[in-house]
């Protein structure tokens, strides 16, 4: 193990203020602006090139020195500007892309040591990380190109803004048969591979894998009515749903993965109506109303919903 400073030159970034820069799209020559943001590789926006200010080169790591995303660390693969309280890490030795990504993970794993009252500006360079020869063998055996193109849409077209003015209201029971999940205690769970859907807002609602037979079919939508209320997920495989979850079976139409994702988003927008004191139980869910785009005949426009989802980034991964 060695401190970060023995493997990387650690320097401050540009310390620019985003609100003083001119927005410019990447397609028009904009430069990435990296901030203390926790997601999107730390990129908050693309801005016009700044006269007299040279962008940092690709191949550096950026690490947030404070804020809610302290130690959020990313490999920048294009030239960039950086905001306040950002450190730039330049490798002192030749490192592969998988190795650099692993070092990002090593650094961010130390986040628990810091807070708003204890920033990482003085201590980042002292964080201990493995030396290159100590890295696991799987690092350079990993095929990181398998995700290339994953952000592409299916049809390559950019969707227009949604015009909700002419959408029509439908009750969920007009579109679905709503069925309840069934309680299963941890003590009674058998080991296995079948998805167990709980009242969770992550991992598509899957909280465990069990050995019981499924009680609900795939091609349906699970909706939490307790816990993470109104979290809706498309379930492609047969599964068991806990009693905190209701399951929507389509009636009279084919529920494709893309259409299901559109509807799940609409259902999640009903979250504000419910809380721990007002559950979205079976009867309320059946009578609940959502608005959807419609055809000239006034029926749900499933073709539009399908096309809209398939025009979004990452839709090529929807199966």
C-alpha positions, -999 to +999 in steps of 0.1 A: +000+000+000+011+035-008-004+070-003-022+085-032+005+111-036+032+085-045+011+073-075-005+106-085+004+142-087-024+159-067-032+195-076-061+218-073-084+223-103-095+256-120-118+266-092-142+282-117-178+293-109-203+277-133-228+306-131-201+329-146-196+307-177-215+305-209-234+273-215-226+256-248-236+221-259-210+194-264-221+191-301-212+228-306-178+225-291-186+229-254-161+218-228-171+196-199-174+214-166-166+190-137-179+198-102-184+180-069-214+162-084-218+126-073-231+113-107-227+118-144-189+114-141-190+147-121-199+167-152-225+194-144-226+211-178-208+219-210-195+255-214-179+277-240-141+276-241-126+303-219-101+326-235-067+323-218-078+292-197-065+259-209-087+229-202-073+200-183-063+171-205-082+138-207-068+109-186-068+127-152-089+117-122-110+143-106-119+141-069-143+162-049-126+176-017-158+186+001-196+188-001-222+161-001-202+142-028-169+144-010-143+121-026-165+114-056-137+104-080-140+099-118-117+093-148-122+121-172-119+110-208-122+144-225-107+178-218-125+196-190-127+226-167-132+221-130-151+239-102-143+248-067-128+223-042-118+199-068-085+179-069-069+167-101-049+135-100-023+129-127-008+094-128+030+093-122+033+060-139+016+044-169-018+029-158-044+012-178-080+024-179-093-005-157-066+003-132-075+040-131-112+031-126-102+008-098-082+037-081-114+058-084-132+031-064-104+029-039-105+066-032-143+070-030-144+040-006-128+064+020-158+088+019-170+077+053-140+094+069-153+129+058-182+152+062-192+189+058-170+196+089-141+175+077-131+180+041-105+160+022-084+189+009-054+181+032-058+144+035-066+131+000-029+127-009-024+106+023-051+081+016-036+046+013-043+027-019-028-005-034+003-004-055-002-015-091+014-049-085-010-055-056-042-050-077-064-081-082-058-100-114-094-095-126-088-057-130-070-060-163-090-090-173-122-070-172-137-061-206-148-025-201-158-021-237-189-043-233-207-011-222-198+009-252-229+023-269-252+014-240-264+049-238-278+048-274-315+050-282-331+022-302-343+043-331-317+071-329-343+099-329-346+126-303-380+127-287-400+159-288-413+174-256-444+157-242-476+176-247-498+165-217-526+189-224-546+164-244-539+133-222-568+115-208-574+101-173-578+063-168-583+045-136-558+017-130-585-009-128-596+001-164-561-009-175-550-036-151-561-063-128-546-053-094-535-082-072-519-082-038-485-098-029-481-123-001-461-122+031-431-144+034-408-142+064-370-145+062-372-176+084-393-193+057-373-182+027-354-210+010-322-203-010-327-200-047-326-177-077-362-165-080-367-127-075-384-116-043-399-081-047-401-060-016-412-024-009-378-010-021-369+019-044-337+002-057-326-028-077-360-030-095-376-038-062-356-071-058-347-075-021-337-112-022-336-143-043-355-173-029-362-209-037-400-208-035-422-211-065-433-178-080-468-164-072-468-137-099-461-139-137-435-119-155-446-091-178-463-073-150-457-041-129-450-042-092-461-012-071-452-006-035-481+005-014-462+005+019-426+015+027-413+032-006-448+040-016-456+042-054-422+028-065-432+010-097-410-015-116-415-037-146-409-073-137-398-093-168-396-127-149-419-146-127-415-136-090-428-135-055-441-101-043-443-094-006-476-082+010-464-046+009-465-047-029-494-048-054-491-063-088-506-049-120-517-074-147-525-058-181-560-063-194-568-059-231-534-048-242-498-061-246-475-047-220-441-044-236-410-034-216-409+000-231-446+007-225-442-005-190-414+019-183-435+048-195-464+037-172-441+031-142-429+067-145-464+080-145-473+059-115-443+072-095-456+107-100-485+098-078-461+093-048-469+127-033-504+116-025-494+089+000-473+085+031-470+062+061-503+074+074-521+070+041-512+038+023-519+031-014-537-001-005-555-024-029-588-005-031-573+029-034-549+016-061-578+001-082-596+035-081-565+056-087-564+077-118-534+083-141-532+103-173-519+089-205-515+100-241-544+089-263-553+082-299-579+101-319-603+074-307-596+083-270-578+050-262-543+049-247-518+055-274-495+025-266-476+030-299-466+065-289-455+054-255-434+026-270-418+050-295-411+077-269-392+053-246-373+038-275-361+073-285-345+080-251-308+074-243-301+039-229-333+025-245-311+001-265-307-017-232-344-022-226-353-058-232 
